[in-house]
Amino acid sequence: MTKNLKSDKDDLILVFGKGCLHAISSIDGEVLWKKDFAGESIEVSHIIQSPEVIYVAGFVGSSKFYVYELDAKSGELLKNNHIALPFGTSGESLYVP
């Protein structure tokens, strides 16, 4: 049995691949915006979506942690916070000297 999944509300579908985050309309599949993180050398590890803001977190190298805040509707960068870590990272592990 096929269900009609059509919605009148345009929710964002986030798709991340090859270093680029795409926001896609749930109504018609149109790409609304995209943000290239590969060009910024960030290895994205987490994406958190709320109705107004999308948080993208990841590492540059093994000692810098970045958190980007994007406007969910436009993809506009709202904030870019980063911190230099006094220890190295590898995947899910942290190395403390």
C-alpha positions as CSV (number, residue, x, y, z in Angstrom):
1,M,0.0,0.0,0.0
2,T,1.4,3.4,-1.0
3,K,1.0,6.3,1.3
4,N,0.8,9.9,0.1
5,L,3.8,11.5,1.7
6,K,3.1,15.0,0.3
7,S,3.4,17.8,2.8
8,D,2.2,21.4,2.6
9,K,5.0,22.3,5.0
10,D,8.5,22.8,3.4
11,D,10.9,21.1,5.7
12,L,14.6,21.0,4.9
13,I,16.3,17.8,4.1
14,L,20.0,18.1,4.7
15,V,22.4,16.1,2.5
16,F,26.1,16.0,3.2
17,G,28.6,14.6,0.7
18,K,32.1,15.3,-0.6
19,G,32.5,18.1,1.9
20,C,29.4,20.0,0.8
21,L,26.1,20.5,2.8
22,H,23.0,20.8,0.6
23,A,19.6,22.0,1.9
24,I,16.8,20.4,-0.2
25,S,13.1,21.3,-0.2
26,S,10.9,18.5,1.1
27,I,8.1,19.6,-1.2
28,D,9.7,19.7,-4.6
29,G,13.3,18.4,-4.1
30,E,14.8,21.7,-5.2
31,V,18.3,22.6,-3.8
32,L,17.6,25.7,-1.7
33,W,21.3,26.4,-0.8
34,K,24.6,24.7,-0.4
35,K,27.7,25.3,1.7
36,D,31.1,24.0,0.8
37,F,33.2,22.9,3.8
38,A,35.8,21.0,1.7
39,G,37.2,24.3,0.5
40,E,37.7,25.3,4.2
41,S,39.6,22.1,4.9
42,I,37.2,21.1,7.7
43,E,36.5,17.4,8.4
44,V,32.8,17.6,9.4
45,S,32.0,15.2,12.2
46,H,28.5,16.4,13.3
47,I,25.5,18.3,11.9
48,I,22.7,19.4,14.2
49,Q,19.5,20.8,12.7
50,S,17.0,23.0,14.5
51,P,14.2,24.9,12.8
52,E,16.2,28.2,12.6
53,V,19.8,27.2,12.9
54,I,22.0,24.4,11.6
55,Y,25.2,23.7,13.5
56,V,28.1,22.1,11.7
57,A,31.1,20.9,13.8
58,G,34.4,19.4,12.8
59,F,38.1,19.5,12.9
60,V,40.8,21.1,10.8
61,G,43.9,19.0,11.2
62,S,44.3,17.4,14.5
63,S,44.3,20.5,16.8
64,K,41.6,22.9,15.7
65,F,37.9,22.4,16.4
66,Y,35.3,24.5,14.5
67,V,31.6,25.1,14.9
68,Y,29.6,26.9,12.2
69,E,26.2,28.3,12.7
70,L,24.1,28.6,9.5
71,D,20.7,30.2,9.0
72,A,18.5,27.2,8.1
73,K,16.4,29.1,5.5
74,S,19.3,30.8,3.6
75,G,22.4,28.9,4.5
76,E,24.0,32.2,5.5
77,L,26.9,31.9,7.9
78,L,25.8,33.4,11.3
79,K,28.8,32.5,13.4
80,N,32.1,30.7,13.0
81,N,33.7,29.7,16.3
82,H,36.9,27.8,16.6
83,I,39.3,26.7,19.3
84,A,42.9,25.5,19.1
85,L,43.1,22.3,21.2
86,P,46.2,21.7,23.4
87,F,46.2,18.0,22.4
88,G,45.8,16.1,19.1
89,T,42.7,14.3,17.9
90,S,42.1,11.2,15.7
91,G,38.6,10.3,14.7
92,E,36.6,9.9,17.9
93,S,39.7,9.8,20.1
94,L,41.7,12.5,21.8
95,Y,45.4,12.3,22.6
96,V,46.5,14.0,25.8
97,P,50.3,14.3,26.2
